[in-house]
């Protein structure tokens, strides 16, 4: 992560320090990125303020700003997001591709491997066009052998390449679990620091449109206890591009969780280069009454429930935790200290999911600030059924969120 | 005594002209120094190579006296090191799993002789000798085995996790077969960076039945990766003999569309020739499989006596007939490159070196408690970690 901040020194410090509250939220960086050159770029924190400091003390200077609504429904909200320049509109999978392309341009060592990523263009079109631009050696079509090509990616990363391994569906990566757990996560430790594994493992997961049990898995709960890896979940085109770039630049192995249903989300994102902090949560909607923690697709269910709740007079604070490992306990803690009530809404299963770990973490650290027990709404502990109605019951629906908030806030 | 050796030498092509003079000198009780000559010597391997879909290399291996003596010294050091590790394990200074390589030394020594440090080697858990061959020191090895700070992985890896990045040694892996896809990744990186180097991915006859091996083989052959898959066939996969685990024991043929070569893994010169041939082949034609027919004297690990699934007669039979160090000793004595006494002196010297390394390693301290939390993530990422009781041993990483 140190590399992210290097460019800030000269250009950002002088201008930004003068006026952090400026409506020009993004420092213009006129130099575009080309391979081999380091651009000065800005780490834009999720609330729109500039990140000027390294390390966790940056949180001390947080500003309570409303970040634009992630689902770009209103034009003025979208405009407020990128006040300096109009930016450009695109879908989430295009944002991922943009991030990927920029990083591949910038660094020759970045390569993509996965099933159908090359000539086919990616089963979710994330890598469309990249094979034509970068060639077969940098965008590799692999045979259907997850264990082998994930292992290959890790071996290549040991020598200094920066591969991105795409699982066509996250569930398929279960076949590569041994490689991810033992070699990806642990090699930096067992080699005494000799090897770093700067690999990015990404793919779509989650409950989609009646894909059936095996294609609707949520692997974040299985991977969360592997030591040495970082996990992030993207939810908007803005953070998808930012997290993708940050993940590629990170020296640690990062698993980027995308969601099958979010690929066609449209949003206006800035033209300038930007990166999202990998370990930070995003404040979606500040509030006073209750903290709702969520990530990935459930963010939209929560925001839908929030509309109903606001009409009923509640003021929920919605945080998209984004960083699944490690948790951004700083943001979450500050929120708990303010609202004293927590509701976790997630798509993982009840048993052993991200929500379960988050509940434990918050209880351990912030028990003194809680006025009520933490409620965790998760998917049912069942294989996802095919029938549409049953599938709806498996995951958390906005109505359930509204009920839970009402109960908690009594 | 040297004269009698001269007359009974085997089929060596060159009789060194100085030999006669040297013999005379020896006879006059002047101590002749051990040979450091680099004049080429051509020796035939005892059995020919068995090819699969390729032309086998010639049986005549070019070497020189200095190299032969280096082989002897290196293999004797490895043998001594493994025996010492055996005693340390029984003395409970080495814990956990300890997989010993004695009997198989010819494979790693022969391989080293044909490659350079830019080529990569990756192997499984029987890695002590391979690490030594790649430039590791005895002190690093013993410190790591005993879990001390001075170890190559700072005491945090253990017997199965030796690595040396600067010499191209990529470990050191505990899960059977998982290192082969990693090896393909190393070869992929070599191809990506356009170095003219190769990767040797070693695995055993037990691992040869793993699916990921065939997946990796398919990908490597498809993309023409410069990888050499080396099956160290010691005929036993843990406690199961190869005939009980594999339908087809010809591991060199298992590649089917990938060429293969079966090599006598107890003959260091055969191994050297095969690896040299493989390196040249792979840089032009894509992957190749080498099967090294070798044997381990110890059990699978120190927790395995090694005698429940094979007879002691078999073990001692192999030791008498095929031991790699004895072969080199006979070659050296046969070509009059050193006397018996000199070889014994080398062995004594090695024993002393090993004992010194062990003594020094025992003095190395255990890792600091804060080392528990270092190297989990690469430095620069702030995190907090808790000890088992969640209250103490808290470390905030920079």
Interface residues (C-beta under 8 A of the other chain):
Chain A: X1 X2 X55 X56 X111 X137 X140 X142 X143 X145 X147 X148 X149 X150 X151 X152 X153 X154 X155 X156 X157 X158 X159 X160 X161 X178 X179 X182 X183 X187 X188 X189 X190 X191 X192 X193 X194 X195 X196 X227 X228 X230 X250 X251 X252 X279 X326 X364
Chain B: X120 X122 X151 X152 X153 X154 X155 X156 X157 X158 X161 X163 X164 X165 X170 X171 X172 X173 X174 X175 X178 X180 X181 X182 X183 X184 X185 X186 X188 X189 X190 X191 X192 X193 X211 X212 X215 X216 X218 X219 X222 X223 X374 X375 X376 X377 X378 X380 X381 X382 X383 X390
